Amino acid sequence: MADEYEVSRVKAEIKRLMELKGLRNKPLAKAAGLGETAIRDMFERENSDMKVGTLHKVAGALDVSVDDILGAAGVPIVGRIGAGGNVIYEEADLGSAPRLPGMGGKLEALEVDGSSMLPKYASGDVVYISRDRSGVDEDDIGEFCAIRLNSGETYIKQLAHGSRPGFFTLRSLNAEDIVDVDVEWATPILFVVPRATRRRLGF
């Protein structure tokens, strides 16, 4: 569990469960079969990791599964992303999406708004991205990405080179391309949850 954000998230969930069950550090450590300072040390030591075996013991002592701890903190749906109209996604807080198995790290989710990317992405779908850098990575050219322009709009499009250096073209599947735009950042779509699946999952 090397990812710093993931470790912090897991520790926060353990602390929440401890408060919910009225458990303090020493009693939890004892119930988990750990040294009496193990839980205190886990919370107080900066950059402390957590071994998988320790996590299983702590989960057992809290009477929850490891999956309960790992998946408890959902992925925030930070707004809508345009697949047609102009959408600035910071303007909306749409709750959270489930953290899917194997998806660690600091993620964000966006709700698709528009039809220019049908049939790949439809209005109401939720896409997951990682916002860990600014600018454009050359490896992402040709990928379907969440793309934020310096003028403020945020789109879901296929990223392509523009006709001049430093500018990019945003390709749609059934609409005109947006040509030669100035991109603040672009990041590939990691996963999509279709609208119908969202209804079944209840988010």
Backbone as a printed PyTorch tensor [residue, N CA C, xyz], in Angstrom:
tensor([[[  0.8530,  -1.1970,   0.0000],
         [  0.0000,   0.0000,   0.0000],
         [  0.8850,   1.2410,   0.0000]],

        [[  1.6750,   1.4150,  -1.0620],
         [  2.7150,   2.4210,  -1.0860],
         [  2.1990,   3.8200,  -1.3800]],

        [[  1.0430,   3.9700,  -1.9970],
         [  0.5390,   5.2760,  -2.3710],
         [  0.1890,   6.0830,  -1.1320]],

        [[  0.7960,   7.2810,  -1.0010],
         [  0.6430,   8.0760,   0.2160],
         [ -0.8040,   8.4720,   0.4630]],

        [[ -1.5010,   8.8670,  -0.6010],
         [ -2.9100,   9.2510,  -0.4530],
         [ -3.7410,   8.0610,  -0.0110]],

        [[ -3.4810,   6.8890,  -0.6010],
         [ -4.2450,   5.6950,  -0.2670],
         [ -4.0510,   5.3200,   1.1980]],

        [[ -2.8110,   5.3980,   1.6880],
         [ -2.5200,   5.0810,   3.0870],
         [ -3.2700,   6.0400,   4.0100]],

        [[ -3.2360,   7.3300,   3.6750],
         [ -3.9290,   8.3190,   4.5090],
         [ -5.4310,   8.0560,   4.5340]],

        [[ -5.9760,   7.6910,   3.4040],
         [ -7.4090,   7.4140,   3.3030],
         [ -7.7950,   6.2130,   4.1540]],

        [[ -6.9680,   5.1660,   4.1220],
         [ -7.2410,   3.9600,   4.9020],
         [ -7.1590,   4.2700,   6.4010]],

        [[ -6.1520,   5.0340,   6.7950],
         [ -6.0220,   5.4000,   8.2100],
         [ -7.2290,   6.2100,   8.6790]],

        [[ -7.6990,   7.1210,   7.8350],
         [ -8.8580,   7.9300,   8.2000],
         [-10.0970,   7.0610,   8.3790]],

        [[-10.2400,   6.0360,   7.5340],
         [-11.3950,   5.1450,   7.6580],
         [-11.2950,   4.2880,   8.9190]],

        [[-10.0920,   3.8220,   9.2560],
         [ -9.9100,   3.0490,  10.4930],
         [-10.2690,   3.9120,  11.6990]],

        [[ -9.8110,   5.1630,  11.6830],
         [-10.1180,   6.0650,  12.7930],
         [-11.6250,   6.2840,  12.9050]],

        [[-12.3040,   6.4330,  11.7600],
         [-13.7580,   6.6260,  11.7740],
         [-14.4630,   5.4090,  12.3710]],

        [[-14.0100,   4.2100,  11.9960],
         [-14.6130,   2.9860,  12.5230],
         [-14.3460,   2.8300,  14.0150]],

        [[-13.1640,   3.2300,  14.4490],
         [-12.8480,   3.1800,  15.8830],
         [-13.7880,   4.0710,  16.6800]],

        [[-14.0240,   5.2880,  16.1630],
         [-14.9310,   6.2110,  16.8530],
         [-16.3480,   5.6610,  16.8690]],

        [[-16.7500,   5.0680,  15.7510],
         [-18.0930,   4.4980,  15.6500],
         [-18.3050,   3.3780,  16.6550]],

        [[-17.2690,   2.5800,  16.8810],
         [-17.3750,   1.4250,  17.7740],
         [-16.8650,   1.7190,  19.1880]],

        [[-16.4340,   2.9620,  19.4240],
         [-15.9750,   3.3500,  20.7560],
         [-14.6830,   2.6710,  21.1760]],

        [[-13.7960,   2.4160,  20.2240],
         [-12.5350,   1.7490,  20.5180],
         [-11.3860,   2.7400,  20.5510]],

        [[-10.4850,   2.5590,  21.5360],
         [ -9.2810,   3.3860,  21.5990],
         [ -8.0930,   2.5890,  21.0650]],

        [[ -6.9560,   3.2520,  20.9830],
         [ -5.7800,   2.6510,  20.3470],
         [ -5.3440,   1.3300,  20.9750]],

        [[ -5.1280,   1.3260,  22.2780],
         [ -4.6020,   0.1180,  22.9390],
         [ -5.5670,  -1.0570,  22.8620]],

        [[ -6.8630,  -0.8650,  23.1900],
         [ -7.7790,  -2.0010,  23.0750],
         [ -7.8630,  -2.5670,  21.6610]],

        [[ -7.8230,  -1.6850,  20.6430],
         [ -7.8610,  -2.1850,  19.2700],
         [ -6.5940,  -2.9630,  18.9470]],

        [[ -5.4580,  -2.4520,  19.3670],
         [ -4.2010,  -3.1580,  19.1270],
         [ -4.2240,  -4.5380,  19.7800]],

        [[ -4.7260,  -4.6070,  21.0040],
         [ -4.8020,  -5.8890,  21.7080],
         [ -5.7520,  -6.8460,  20.9910]],

        [[ -6.9220,  -6.3440,  20.5890],
         [ -7.8900,  -7.1940,  19.9060],
         [ -7.3470,  -7.6960,  18.5690]],

        [[ -6.4750,  -6.9120,  17.9480],
         [ -5.9050,  -7.2950,  16.6540],
         [ -4.6610,  -8.1690,  16.7990]],

        [[ -4.2130,  -8.3940,  18.0590],
         [ -3.0200,  -9.2050,  18.2700],
         [ -1.7320,  -8.4800,  17.9180]],

        [[ -1.7430,  -7.1600,  18.0780],
         [ -0.5750,  -6.3410,  17.7650],
         [  0.0380,  -5.8000,  19.0500]],

        [[  1.2310,  -5.2430,  18.9270],
         [  1.8490,  -4.5880,  20.0730],
         [  0.9800,  -3.4440,  20.5530]],

        [[  1.0600,  -3.1430,  21.8630],
         [  0.0940,  -2.2030,  22.4330],
         [  0.2150,  -0.7820,  21.8650]],

        [[  1.3610,  -0.4310,  21.2800],
         [  1.5020,   0.9110,  20.6980],
         [  1.3220,   0.9110,  19.1720]],

        [[  0.9650,  -0.2330,  18.5940],
         [  0.9340,  -0.3590,  17.1300],
         [ -0.0460,   0.6110,  16.4710]],

        [[ -1.2450,   0.7490,  17.0480],
         [ -2.2470,   1.6220,  16.4390],
         [ -1.8560,   3.0800,  16.6140]],

        [[ -1.3840,   3.4310,  17.8000],
         [ -0.9220,   4.8100,  18.0280],
         [  0.1950,   5.1710,  17.0530]],

        [[  1.1510,   4.2540,  16.9170],
         [  2.2740,   4.5030,  16.0140],
         [  1.8080,   4.6610,  14.5620]],

        [[  0.8270,   3.8660,  14.1940],
         [  0.3180,   3.9260,  12.8260],
         [ -0.2470,   5.3160,  12.5110]],

        [[ -0.9500,   5.9040,  13.4880],
         [ -1.5450,   7.2200,  13.2710],
         [ -0.5380,   8.3610,  13.4150]],

        [[  0.4220,   8.2280,  14.3370],
         [  1.2910,   9.3580,  14.6770],
         [  2.5380,   9.4580,  13.8110]],

        [[  3.0040,   8.3520,  13.3020],
         [  4.2430,   8.3950,  12.5130],
         [  3.9480,   8.8330,  11.0810]],

        [[  4.5950,   9.9210,  10.6810],
         [  4.4110,  10.4000,   9.3130],
         [  5.0190,   9.3950,   8.3420]],

        [[  4.3720,   9.2840,   7.1880],
         [  4.8530,   8.3940,   6.1150],
         [  4.8860,   6.9220,   6.5130]],

        [[  4.1680,   6.5680,   7.5920],
         [  4.1500,   5.1600,   7.9750],
         [  3.2200,   4.3910,   7.0490]],

        [[  3.7010,   3.2770,   6.5540],
         [  2.9100,   2.4380,   5.6670],
         [  2.1270,   1.4410,   6.5140]],

        [[  1.3160,   0.6250,   5.8710],
         [  0.5790,  -0.3990,   6.5950],
         [  0.6870,  -1.6970,   5.8260]],

        [[  1.2100,  -2.7160,   6.4930],
         [  1.3430,  -4.0180,   5.8440],
         [ -0.0370,  -4.6530,   5.6600]],

        [[ -0.1610,  -5.4570,   4.6180],
         [ -1.4390,  -6.1040,   4.3210],
         [ -1.8830,  -6.9820,   5.4820]],

        [[ -0.9330,  -7.7130,   6.0890],
         [ -1.2690,  -8.5740,   7.2220],
         [ -1.8250,  -7.7730,   8.3920]],

        [[ -1.2250,  -6.6080,   8.6520],
         [ -1.7090,  -5.7410,   9.7270],
         [ -3.1120,  -5.2460,   9.4290]],

        [[ -3.3530,  -4.8810,   8.1820],
         [ -4.6770,  -4.4070,   7.7970],
         [ -5.7330,  -5.4830,   8.0190]],

        [[ -5.4100,  -6.7240,   7.6840],
         [ -6.3480,  -7.8330,   7.9040],
         [ -6.6440,  -7.9980,   9.3980]],

        [[ -5.6160,  -7.8930,  10.2350],
         [ -5.8170,  -8.0400,  11.6790],
         [ -6.6910,  -6.9080,  12.2340]],

        [[ -6.4120,  -5.6950,  11.7800],
         [ -7.1880,  -4.5450,  12.2580],
         [ -8.6350,  -4.6500,  11.7880]],

        [[ -8.8240,  -5.0420,  10.5400],
         [-10.1880,  -5.2060,  10.0170],
         [-10.9470,  -6.2460,  10.8290]],

        [[-10.2980,  -7.3720,  11.1340],
         [-10.9380,  -8.4100,  11.9330],
         [-11.3370,  -7.9080,  13.3090]],

        [[-10.4440,  -7.1240,  13.9290],
         [-10.7380,  -6.5840,  15.2570],
         [-11.8790,  -5.5690,  15.2220]],

        [[-12.0440,  -4.9110,  14.0910],
         [-13.1330,  -3.9420,  13.9330],
         [-14.4150,  -4.5940,  13.4320]],

        [[-14.3470,  -5.9100,  13.1640],
         [-15.4870,  -6.6850,  12.6750],
         [-15.9890,  -6.1600,  11.3290]],

        [[-15.0300,  -5.8200,  10.4600],
         [-15.3470,  -5.4280,   9.0860],
         [-14.3820,  -6.1730,   8.1640]],

        [[-14.6370,  -6.1230,   6.8750],
         [-13.7150,  -6.7370,   5.9240],
         [-12.6860,  -5.7160,   5.4600]],

        [[-11.5860,  -6.2110,   4.9080],
         [-10.5820,  -5.3220,   4.3320],
         [-11.2000,  -4.5000,   3.2090]],

        [[-12.0660,  -5.1390,   2.4180],
         [-12.7430,  -4.4140,   1.3350],
         [-13.5930,  -3.2680,   1.8720]],

        [[-14.1960,  -3.4670,   3.0420],
         [-14.9800,  -2.3860,   3.6460],
         [-14.1010,  -1.1740,   3.9110]],

        [[-12.8910,  -1.4210,   4.4100],
         [-11.9770,  -0.3210,   4.7240],
         [-11.4430,   0.3150,   3.4480]],

        [[-11.0270,  -0.5000,   2.5040],
         [-10.4300,   0.0290,   1.2780],
         [-11.4320,   0.7600,   0.4060]],

        [[-12.6780,   0.3170,   0.4170],
         [-13.6590,   0.9090,  -0.4780],
         [-14.5730,   1.9190,   0.1660]],

        [[-14.3620,   2.1850,   1.4490],
         [-15.3150,   3.0360,   2.1570],
         [-15.3270,   4.4760,   1.6610]],

        [[-14.1640,   5.0170,   1.3630],
         [-14.1080,   6.3960,   0.8930],
         [-14.3150,   6.4070,  -0.6040]],

        [[-15.4320,   6.9370,  -1.0290],
         [-15.7340,   6.9520,  -2.4510],
         [-14.8970,   7.9670,  -3.1990]],

        [[-15.1440,   8.0610,  -4.4830],
         [-14.4530,   9.0050,  -5.3610],
         [-15.3840,  10.1930,  -5.5770]],

        [[-14.9560,  11.4150,  -5.2480],
         [-15.8540,  12.5700,  -5.4030],
         [-16.1990,  12.8280,  -6.8640]],

        [[-17.4910,  13.0520,  -7.1270],
         [-17.9210,  13.4930,  -8.4560],
         [-17.8710,  15.0200,  -8.4140]],

        [[-16.8010,  15.5860,  -8.9790],
         [-16.5170,  17.0070,  -8.7830],
         [-17.2810,  17.9080,  -9.7420]],

        [[-18.0420,  17.3290, -10.6570],
         [-18.8430,  18.1500, -11.5430],
         [-19.1370,  17.4460, -12.8530]],

        [[-19.5150,  18.2420, -13.8510],
         [-19.8690,  17.6890, -15.1570],
         [-18.7970,  18.0230, -16.1800]],

        [[-18.6690,  17.1510, -17.1700],
         [-17.6970,  17.3480, -18.2390],
         [-18.4300,  17.3320, -19.5650]],

        [[-18.0880,  18.2720, -20.4390],
         [-18.8330,  18.4680, -21.6670],
         [-18.5020,  17.4650, -22.7510]],

        [[-19.5490,  16.8410, -23.2840],
         [-19.4170,  16.0480, -24.5040],
         [-20.3430,  16.7000, -25.5240]],

        [[-20.1870,  18.0120, -25.6330],
         [-21.0530,  18.8070, -26.4880],
         [-20.9350,  20.2600, -26.0870]],

        [[-21.7090,  20.6690, -25.0880],
         [-21.6690,  22.0520, -24.6380],
         [-20.4600,  22.3380, -23.7750]],

        [[-20.2870,  23.6130, -23.4680],
         [-19.1850,  24.0330, -22.6100],
         [-19.5780,  23.8400, -21.1520]],

        [[-18.7450,  23.1220, -20.3970],
         [-19.0450,  22.8460, -19.0000],
         [-17.7900,  23.0900, -18.1880]],

        [[-17.8930,  23.8760, -17.1200],
         [-16.7800,  24.0500, -16.1930],
         [-17.0830,  23.1970, -14.9760]],

        [[-16.3260,  22.1190, -14.7850],
         [-16.7840,  21.1020, -13.8560],
         [-16.6890,  21.5080, -12.4010]],

        [[-15.8880,  22.5070, -12.0580],
         [-15.7810,  22.8960, -10.6540],
         [-17.0920,  23.4450, -10.0980]],

        [[-18.0430,  23.7640, -10.9760],
         [-19.2590,  24.4130, -10.5170],
         [-20.2610,  23.4550,  -9.8700]],

        [[-20.0050,  22.1600,  -9.9150],
         [-20.9910,  21.2110,  -9.3980],
         [-20.3670,  20.2720,  -8.3830]],

        [[-21.1330,  19.9370,  -7.3660],
         [-20.7550,  18.9080,  -6.3910],
         [-21.8490,  17.8530,  -6.4570]],

        [[-21.5240,  16.7010,  -7.0430],
         [-22.5460,  15.7020,  -7.3430],
         [-22.4260,  14.4490,  -6.4730]],

        [[-21.8760,  14.6040,  -5.2810],
         [-21.7570,  13.4520,  -4.3850],
         [-20.5160,  12.6340,  -4.6790]],

        [[-20.6360,  11.3160,  -4.5660],
         [-19.4720,  10.4680,  -4.7810],
         [-19.8510,   9.1980,  -5.5300]],

        [[-18.8610,   8.6450,  -6.1930],
         [-18.9870,   7.3740,  -6.8990],
         [-18.2170,   6.3180,  -6.1280]],

        [[-18.5700,   5.0540,  -6.2700],
         [-17.8300,   4.0220,  -5.5390],
         [-16.3950,   3.9060,  -6.0300]],

        [[-15.5020,   3.6010,  -5.1190],
         [-14.1120,   3.3140,  -5.4880],
         [-14.0680,   1.8630,  -5.9380]],

        [[-13.8050,   1.6630,  -7.2030],
         [-13.8910,   0.3370,  -7.7860],
         [-12.6670,  -0.5030,  -7.4430]],

        [[-12.8010,  -1.8350,  -7.4100],
         [-11.6850,  -2.7010,  -7.0410],
         [-10.4490,  -2.4300,  -7.8950]],

        [[ -9.3040,  -2.3200,  -7.2250],
         [ -8.0450,  -2.1140,  -7.9240],
         [ -7.7600,  -0.6770,  -8.2920]],

        [[ -8.6850,   0.2440,  -7.9620],
         [ -8.4820,   1.6480,  -8.3090],
         [ -8.0200,   2.4130,  -7.0850]],

        [[ -6.7110,   2.4650,  -6.8770],
         [ -6.1450,   3.2030,  -5.7680],
         [ -5.7560,   4.6060,  -6.1940]],

        [[ -5.1510,   5.3540,  -5.2890],
         [ -4.6720,   6.6830,  -5.6040],
         [ -5.7390,   7.7470,  -5.4870]],

        [[ -5.3410,   8.9720,  -5.7850],
         [ -6.2350,  10.1120,  -5.6650],
         [ -6.9970,  10.2850,  -6.9700]],

        [[ -8.2690,   9.9510,  -6.9460],
         [ -9.0930,   9.9760,  -8.1470],
         [-10.1880,  11.0240,  -8.0300]],

        [[-10.6850,  11.4490,  -9.1810],
         [-11.8720,  12.2770,  -9.2710],
         [-12.8140,  11.6280, -10.2760]],

        [[-14.0850,  11.9200, -10.1370],
         [-15.0690,  11.4330, -11.1030],
         [-15.8220,  12.6320, -11.6720]],

        [[-16.2760,  12.4790, -12.9130],
         [-17.0080,  13.5300, -13.6150],
         [-18.2320,  12.9270, -14.2930]],

        [[-19.3300,  13.6690, -14.3060],
         [-20.5320,  13.2130, -14.9920],
         [-20.5540,  13.7770, -16.4110]],

        [[-20.7450,  12.9110, -17.3890],
         [-20.7590,  13.3280, -18.7940],
         [-22.0470,  14.0820, -19.1040]],

        [[-21.9050,  15.1770, -19.8490],
         [-23.0510,  16.0080, -20.2290],
         [-22.9380,  16.3100, -21.7190]],

        [[-23.8300,  15.7250, -22.5320],
         [-23.7870,  15.9670, -23.9660],
         [-23.7550,  14.6670, -24.7480]],

        [[-23.8310,  14.7890, -26.0780],
         [-23.9630,  13.5900, -26.9110],
         [-22.9250,  13.4800, -28.0210]],

        [[-21.9320,  14.3600, -28.0380],
         [-20.9820,  14.3540, -29.1570],
         [-20.0310,  13.1650, -29.1190]],

        [[-20.0180,  12.4160, -28.0110],
         [-19.1080,  11.2680, -27.9030],
         [-19.8460,   9.9360, -27.9320]],

        [[-21.1320,   9.9580, -28.3250],
         [-21.8630,   8.7010, -28.4950],
         [-21.2400,   7.9030, -29.6350]],

        [[-21.1700,   6.5770, -29.5330],
         [-21.7470,   5.7290, -28.4780],
         [-20.7840,   5.4180, -27.3270]],

        [[-19.5950,   5.9900, -27.3510],
         [-18.6040,   5.6320, -26.3240],
         [-18.9560,   6.2070, -24.9610]],

        [[-19.4010,   7.4660, -24.9400],
         [-19.7900,   8.1150, -23.6930],
         [-21.1350,   8.8070, -23.9060]],

        [[-22.0430,   8.6400, -22.9390],
         [-23.3790,   9.2250, -23.0450],
         [-23.6590,  10.1050, -21.8290]],

        [[-24.5920,  11.0320, -21.9850],
         [-24.9820,  11.8730, -20.8510],
         [-25.4040,  11.0050, -19.6690]],

        [[-24.9100,  11.3510, -18.4980],
         [-25.2260,  10.6010, -17.2890],
         [-24.1950,   9.5580, -16.9320]],

        [[-23.3340,   9.1710, -17.8800],
         [-22.2180,   8.2860, -17.5450],
         [-21.2950,   9.0060, -16.5620]],

        [[-20.5530,   8.2410, -15.7670],
         [-19.5410,   8.8140, -14.8790],
         [-18.1770,   8.2690, -15.2820]],

        [[-17.2160,   9.1790, -15.4870],
         [-15.8620,   8.7770, -15.8430],
         [-14.9240,   9.0900, -14.6900]],

        [[-13.9130,   8.2400, -14.5440],
         [-12.9110,   8.3990, -13.4910],
         [-11.6120,   8.9010, -14.1200]],

        [[-10.9760,   9.8680, -13.4450],
         [ -9.6920,  10.3920, -13.9050],
         [ -8.7490,  10.5520, -12.7170]],

        [[ -7.4770,  10.7130, -13.0130],
         [ -6.4740,  11.0570, -12.0060],
         [ -5.9180,  12.4240, -12.3590]],

        [[ -6.0580,  13.3820, -11.4360],
         [ -5.5460,  14.7300, -11.6890],
         [ -4.2190,  14.9090, -10.9830]],

        [[ -3.1770,  14.2870, -11.5230],
         [ -1.8770,  14.3110, -10.8540],
         [ -0.8500,  15.1720, -11.5710]],

        [[ -1.2620,  15.8840, -12.6140],
         [ -0.3070,  16.7330, -13.3200],
         [ -1.0580,  17.7690, -14.1460]],

        [[ -0.3170,  18.8060, -14.5670],
         [ -0.8420,  19.8030, -15.4850],
         [ -0.1930,  19.6050, -16.8480]],

        [[ -0.6810,  20.3420, -17.8300],
         [ -0.1070,  20.2350, -19.1600],
         [ -0.5900,  19.0030, -19.8970]],

        [[  0.1150,  18.6730, -20.9710],
         [ -0.2430,  17.5500, -21.8270],
         [  0.9500,  16.6250, -21.9610]],

        [[  0.7390,  15.3400, -21.7150],
         [  1.7670,  14.3280, -21.8970],
         [  1.6670,  13.7920, -23.3200]],

        [[  2.7940,  13.7560, -24.0050],
         [  2.8030,  13.2940, -25.3930],
         [  2.2170,  11.8960, -25.5300]],

        [[  2.3800,  11.0560, -24.5000],
         [  1.8420,   9.6960, -24.5420],
         [  0.3170,   9.6670, -24.5820]],

        [[ -0.3240,  10.7750, -24.2210],
         [ -1.7910,  10.8060, -24.1820],
         [ -2.4150,  11.2330, -25.5160]],

        [[ -1.5910,  11.6230, -26.4740],
         [ -2.1320,  11.9710, -27.7900],
         [ -2.7950,  10.7270, -28.3920]],

        [[ -4.0170,  10.8910, -28.8650],
         [ -4.7890,   9.7770, -29.4080],
         [ -5.7020,   9.1070, -28.3950]],

        [[ -5.5350,   9.4470, -27.1030],
         [ -6.3680,   8.8470, -26.0550],
         [ -7.6400,   9.6740, -25.8430]],

        [[ -8.6750,   9.0070, -25.3060],
         [ -9.8730,   9.7150, -24.8600],
         [ -9.5670,  10.2940, -23.4810]],

        [[ -9.7010,  11.6090, -23.3750],
         [ -9.2360,  12.3040, -22.1790],
         [-10.2810,  13.2790, -21.6460]],

        [[-10.1350,  13.6080, -20.3690],
         [-10.7540,  14.8120, -19.8250],
         [ -9.7740,  15.9360, -20.1100]],

        [[-10.2670,  17.0180, -20.7260],
         [ -9.3860,  18.0730, -21.2070],
         [ -9.9070,  19.4220, -20.7390]],

        [[ -9.0770,  20.1400, -20.0190],
         [ -9.4350,  21.4820, -19.5270],
         [ -8.6970,  22.5180, -20.3670]],

        [[ -9.4390,  23.4630, -20.9460],
         [ -8.8380,  24.5270, -21.7380],
         [ -8.4530,  25.7050, -20.8450]],

        [[ -7.4790,  26.4730, -21.2780],
         [ -7.0980,  27.6660, -20.5240],
         [ -8.2180,  28.6910, -20.4910]],

        [[ -9.1760,  28.5820, -21.4040],
         [-10.3330,  29.4820, -21.4070],
         [-11.4290,  29.0230, -20.4440]],

        [[-11.2420,  27.8420, -19.7940],
         [-12.1520,  27.4220, -18.7270],
         [-13.0310,  26.2320, -19.0160]],

        [[-13.2730,  25.8960, -20.2950],
         [-14.1420,  24.7750, -20.6060],
         [-13.4460,  23.4460, -20.3250]],

        [[-14.2420,  22.4430, -19.9660],
         [-13.7100,  21.1000, -19.7240],
         [-14.5020,  20.1060, -20.5670]],

        [[-13.8030,  19.3350, -21.3720],
         [-14.4390,  18.4270, -22.3220],
         [-13.9660,  16.9880, -22.1260]],

        [[-14.7730,  16.0650, -22.6340],
         [-14.3120,  14.6950, -22.8420],
         [-14.2110,  14.5140, -24.3570]],

        [[-12.9780,  14.3400, -24.8370],
         [-12.7030,  14.2610, -26.2670],
         [-11.4890,  13.3640, -26.5030]],

        [[-11.2650,  13.0500, -27.7760],
         [-10.0270,  12.3780, -28.1540],
         [ -8.9970,  13.4670, -28.4560]],

        [[ -7.8550,  13.3770, -27.7920],
         [ -6.8320,  14.4120, -27.8850],
         [ -5.9500,  14.1970, -29.1140]],

        [[ -5.7420,  15.2770, -29.8820],
         [ -4.8970,  15.2030, -31.0810],
         [ -4.0400,  16.4600, -31.1670]],

        [[ -2.9330,  16.3750, -31.9150],
         [ -2.1060,  17.5500, -32.1440],
         [ -2.8860,  18.5800, -32.9620]],

        [[ -2.6300,  19.8590, -32.7130],
         [ -3.2030,  20.9160, -33.5210],
         [ -2.3520,  21.1620, -34.7610]],

        [[ -2.7070,  22.2110, -35.4760],
         [ -1.9850,  22.5170, -36.7130],
         [ -0.7260,  23.3350, -36.4680]],

        [[ -0.5250,  23.7480, -35.2170],
         [  0.6820,  24.5070, -34.8840],
         [  1.1580,  24.0950, -33.5050]],

        [[  2.4500,  24.2380, -33.2270],
         [  3.0170,  23.7880, -31.9480],
         [  2.3360,  24.4420, -30.7510]],

        [[  2.0990,  23.6360, -29.7160],
         [  1.5170,  24.1430, -28.4840],
         [  0.0050,  24.2000, -28.4650]],

        [[ -0.6380,  23.8430, -29.5980],
         [ -2.0950,  23.8300, -29.6500],
         [ -2.5850,  22.4310, -30.0080]],

        [[ -3.8340,  22.1650, -29.6370],
         [ -4.3600,  20.8110, -29.7860],
         [ -5.7440,  20.8270, -30.4190]],

        [[ -6.0950,  19.7050, -31.0190],
         [ -7.4290,  19.5150, -31.5810],
         [ -8.1660,  18.4800, -30.7410]],

        [[ -9.4360,  18.7630, -30.4410],
         [-10.2690,  17.8590, -29.6460],
         [-11.2520,  17.1880, -30.5960]],

        [[-11.1210,  15.8770, -30.7480],
         [-11.9230,  15.1400, -31.7170],
         [-13.1690,  14.5510, -31.0460]],

        [[-14.3010,  14.7310, -31.7310],
         [-15.5680,  14.1350, -31.3110],
         [-15.8470,  12.9040, -32.1620]],

        [[-16.7970,  12.0910, -31.7280],
         [-17.1830,  10.9070, -32.4940],
         [-18.3190,  11.2110, -33.4580]],

        [[-19.1270,  12.2180, -33.1660],
         [-20.2410,  12.5360, -34.0770],
         [-20.5530,  14.0260, -34.1140]],

        [[-19.5200,  14.8520, -33.9850],
         [-19.6700,  16.2990, -34.0810],
         [-18.3690,  16.8640, -34.6590]],

        [[-18.3780,  18.1380, -34.9700],
         [-17.1810,  18.7560, -35.5200],
         [-16.0760,  18.8190, -34.4740]],

        [[-14.8310,  18.6800, -34.9520],
         [-13.6900,  18.8160, -34.0580],
         [-13.5810,  20.2530, -33.5420]],

        [[-12.9680,  20.3870, -32.3760],
         [-12.6190,  21.7070, -31.8430],
         [-11.1320,  21.8700, -32.1320]],

        [[-10.8040,  22.7920, -33.0100],
         [ -9.4670,  22.8450, -33.6060],
         [ -8.6000,  23.9240, -32.9550]],

        [[ -7.3360,  23.5600, -32.7350],
         [ -6.2990,  24.4990, -32.2890],
         [ -6.6840,  25.2600, -31.0320]],

        [[ -6.8330,  24.5020, -29.9380],
         [ -7.1660,  25.1080, -28.6510],
         [ -5.9590,  25.0480, -27.7200]],

        [[ -5.9690,  25.9390, -26.7530],
         [ -4.8970,  26.0520, -25.7640],
         [ -5.3100,  25.2410, -24.5380]],

        [[ -4.5980,  24.1570, -24.2560],
         [ -4.9890,  23.2030, -23.2150],
         [ -4.2310,  23.4640, -21.9150]],

        [[ -4.9810,  23.5930, -20.8150],
         [ -4.3670,  23.7310, -19.4920],
         [ -3.8760,  22.3740, -18.9940]],

        [[ -4.7450,  21.3510, -19.1040],
         [ -4.3480,  19.9890, -18.7520],
         [ -5.2230,  18.9850, -19.4750]],

        [[ -4.6640,  17.8030, -19.6460],
         [ -5.4140,  16.6790, -20.2300],
         [ -5.0020,  15.4220, -19.4860]],

        [[ -5.9750,  14.5650, -19.2020],
         [ -5.6730,  13.3150, -18.5010],
         [ -6.5920,  12.2140, -19.0210]],

        [[ -6.0540,  11.0200, -19.2630],
         [ -6.8770,   9.9550, -19.8610],
         [ -8.0370,   9.5280, -18.9690]],

        [[ -9.1160,   9.0920, -19.6170],
         [-10.2370,   8.4820, -18.9000],
         [ -9.7840,   7.0930, -18.4470]],

        [[ -9.8540,   6.8370, -17.1470],
         [ -9.3930,   5.5620, -16.6000],
         [-10.4820,   4.4950, -16.6250]],

        [[-11.7240,   4.9220, -16.4270],
         [-12.8270,   3.9660, -16.3030],
         [-14.1260,   4.7240, -16.5000]],

        [[-15.1340,   4.0620, -17.0110],
         [-16.4420,   4.6860, -17.1610],
         [-17.5120,   3.7840, -16.5580]],

        [[-18.4330,   4.3830, -15.8150],
         [-19.6110,   3.6800, -15.3080],
         [-20.8140,   4.2050, -16.0820]],

        [[-21.4180,   3.3780, -16.9350],
         [-22.5670,   3.8430, -17.7240],
         [-23.7400,   4.2620, -16.8410]],

        [[-24.5850,   5.1180, -17.3990],
         [-25.7350,   5.6530, -16.6600],
         [-26.6090,   4.5370, -16.0950]],

        [[-26.8640,   3.4850, -16.8800],
         [-27.7240,   2.3890, -16.4020],
         [-27.0900,   1.6660, -15.2220]],

        [[-25.7700,   1.4980, -15.2640],
         [-25.0690,   0.8650, -14.1380],
         [-25.1230,   1.7380, -12.9040]],

        [[-25.0130,   3.0520, -13.1070],
         [-25.1300,   3.9850, -11.9740],
         [-26.4440,   3.7840, -11.2460]],

        [[-27.5220,   3.6490, -12.0030],
         [-28.8340,   3.4720, -11.3690],
         [-28.8480,   2.2110, -10.5140]],

        [[-28.2590,   1.1410, -11.0320],
         [-28.2390,  -0.1210, -10.2760],
         [-27.3660,  -0.0200,  -9.0270]],

        [[-26.2860,   0.7620,  -9.1260],
         [-25.3780,   0.9220,  -7.9870],
         [-25.8750,   1.9870,  -7.0070]],

        [[-26.8410,   2.7860,  -7.4450],
         [-27.4600,   3.7540,  -6.5460],
         [-26.6290,   4.9900,  -6.2640]],

        [[-25.9470,   5.5250,  -7.2680],
         [-25.2340,   6.7970,  -7.0380],
         [-25.4340,   7.7240,  -8.2270]]])
